[in-house]
């Protein structure tokens, strides 16, 4: 049985905890959840018996998890990622945008190699990473990622400084540039842009459009990629979670990744 820790108990963390019982019996044990103090009262009802509620990462790591699901923030990875990996604890990473920092990315990769651990990136609210990886081995020429979300999903970001989000009447491109710049400016909204970059052409050559759409009823992520012999076009539309910046299918994607990792018949 694999021991698993969860860092973060916001919309994604709560979704993962609610879905935990759907995993195959005797395969994974949720040993601990690291939540902020004000989330403690919310954490108890969805948690399984035997799961310890932790208030700091060191307390969680003392439970000796084999895997940690990071559903918190870039800061957690910056502060604790290398130590976890060097200690042999693999990370299911949702704050993928943190890897846009080349120095941090290299330090994490070095730590993973030293600890015999892995950085695992769930599909999250997107799909098609298998196809994108295939194109990457076939002379990938161009990749563009587009994220379209309701205006409220962009509140509290740099977009709210440049646009009156409450007064937009039509879809508006609030950012156009590289995946690296998108991840830096929109750390809570552009994690999928970073994942697409890592699977394809990298942070500098992956183009990104971020769109605020007053008529959108959910979050839509799209990828257009062209290689020497193939073209990939895909789009995934999802309802938002309780946090409008996050799609409702992110938590289920983590559960699916855990399950896929132990199946006799695996999709790779």
N, C-alpha and C positions, 0 to 999 in steps of 0.2 A: 504494500500500500504506500502510495506516494503522499508525503506530508506537504501541505500547501498553505502558504500564508497569503493574506490579502491586505494590501496597503491602499487605503482610501475607502470611504463609505458614503460617497455622494451617490448620484443617480446610477452610475455604472456599478459601483461596489454593491449597492443594495440589490441591483438586478442580478448580479452574480450570486449573491447569498441566497436570494429567493429561488434560483434555478439549481442550486447545488444538489438537491435531492434527485435531480434527473440524471446525474452521472451514474455510471455502472457501480453497483454495490461493491464495497471492499476494494475499490481502485484508488480513491483519493480521500484523504482526511484533511478537512479544513481545520488546521491546528490553531489558527489565530487570525484575528482581524484587527488591523491598526486603524483606529478612528480618532478624529479630533474629539476633545472632551465634550463639546456641545452636541456631538452626534451619538454619544453613548446611549442616551435614552431611546434613540431610534434603532440602535444596533441589535438590541436584545431580541425582539420578536422574530426577525427572520433567521437568526443564527441557530445552527444545530447544536444539540447537546454536546458538550465537550470542547466547543470552540471557545478559546480564550479571547477576551476583549482587551486589546493593548492600546496604550496611549502614546507610545513612541516606538520607533522602528527597532531600536536595540532590544526592547522587550520582545518584539515579534521574532527577531532573529535568534534569540535565546531558546526559542521553541524548536530550533533546528529544522526549518522547512527545506524540502528538496527543491521546491519552486516557490517563487513569490509572484503573485499577480499584482502589477503596479497599476493602480487606477487612481492615482493621486495628482502628481504634478511633475514638471521638469525638475523642480528643486529637490524632490526626493531622490531622483536618479543622480543628480549632481552630487548630492551629499552622501548617498549610501550605495549607489549602483556598483561601483568598483569593488567595494568590500564584499557585497553579496556574491558577486561573480567569482571573486578570488577565493572565497570560502567554499565554492562548489555549489552554490545555490543559483539555479537558472532563473531568468526573469521573463515572465510574459509581460511585454512592454506595451503599454497603451499611449504613454507620452512620447511617441516616436519622434516628434519634432525636436526633442532634446538632442537627437543624434545629428542635427544640422550643425552643431558645434563640433568641428573636426577634432579639436583637442580632446573633448569629452568622449567622442566616438572612439577615437584611437585608444584612450585609456581603458574604456570598457571592453573593447575587443582584446586588448592585452590581458586584462584581468580575467576574462572568460577563458582565454587560452591557458593561463596559469592555473586556473581552478578546475579546468575540465568541464566548464558549465557553458550555457548557451543563452543568447538573447533571442527570444522568440517573439515574433510580431504577428498577432492575430489579424485576420482580415478586417475586423472592426465593421464599419458601416459600408464597406466597399466589397468588391469581388474581383475576380479575374487576375489575381497576382500570379497564378500558375501560367496563364497566357502571356502576361507581361514578361515573366522570367524566360519563357520560351522564345519570345521575340528578342530578348536581350542576347540570346545565343545565336541570333540570326541577323546580325548586322542592324541593330536597332538604330533608327535614324531620327525619330522625333517622338516626344511624349508630351501630352498636355493633360493636365488635371483641372477640372472645373468643379467648384463647390457652390451650390445654390441653396441659400437658406433664407427663412423669413427675416425681416429686418430686426426683430427682437433678438435674434441669435447673435447679432453683431454689436449689441449694446455692451458697453464696458471695454471695447477694443479701440484701436486707433481710428477705426472707421467712424466712430461716434464723434470724433473731433473734427473730421473733415466733411461729414454729411449730417444733415438733419434726418435721421433715420425714420422719425415719426411722420415726416412729410413726403417721403418718397412715393411716387405714384406709378413707377414702372421699374422693371428690373435694372439695377445699376451695378456696374463693375466697380467694386470698391478697392480692388487690388488686382494688378496685372504685373507679373514679374516671375522671378525664379522661385523654385520650391524652397531654397535656403532662406531667401528674404521673407517669404510667406511664413515659414516656421518661426522666424525671429520676431516678426511683427504681430503674428496671430497665434501665440503658443497654445491657446485652448481651442482653436478652430482649424488649424492646418496640420494636424497630426497625420491625416491621410495623405496630404500632399508630400509629407516626408516619407511615408511608407512607399508611395509610388516612385519617388526619387531613388530610394534605396534599391528597389526592385528593377529599376530601369537605367536611366542615363545619369543619375547623380543629381545633387542639389543645384548645381549651376546650370545644367542643360535641360532640366525639367521645367516646362512652362506651367504657370498656374493663373487661373482666373478665380477670384472670389466674388460672388454676386449676392447682393441684398435684394430680395424679391418680395415686395409687399403682398403679392398674391400667392406666394408659396405656402403650402399647407404642411410641409415637412422638409426634410433635408435631402438634397439630391447630389450625389457624387458621380462624376462622369470621367472616363479616361478615353483619350484618342491616342493610339500609338501606331507607328508605321516602321516596319523593318524591311529588309531586302526583299522578302517574298510574301509578307503578310501584313494585314491591317487589323487592328483590334479596336473595336468600339463597344463600350459598355456603359451602362448607367444603372445606378441603384437608388431607389427612392424609399425613404424610411420616415415613419413618424418620429418626431422628436421625443426624447425622454422628458422627465420633469425638469431637466436642464435643457433649454432650447438650443444650446451649443452642441449638444450630444444627441446622436441618433439612438433610438430605442433598441436597435439590433446589435449594439456593441457588446453588451453583456452576454447575450446568447452566442456571439461569435467566440468569446473566450471559452465558454463551456464546450462549444463544438471543437475548438482547438485541443482542449484537454482530452476530450473523448477520442478524437482522431489519433492522438498520439499513442494510444494503447490498443487500438483496434487491430485485429489480425488482417483485415482488409482496410488499407489506409489510402487516402487521397494525398498525393504528394506532387 
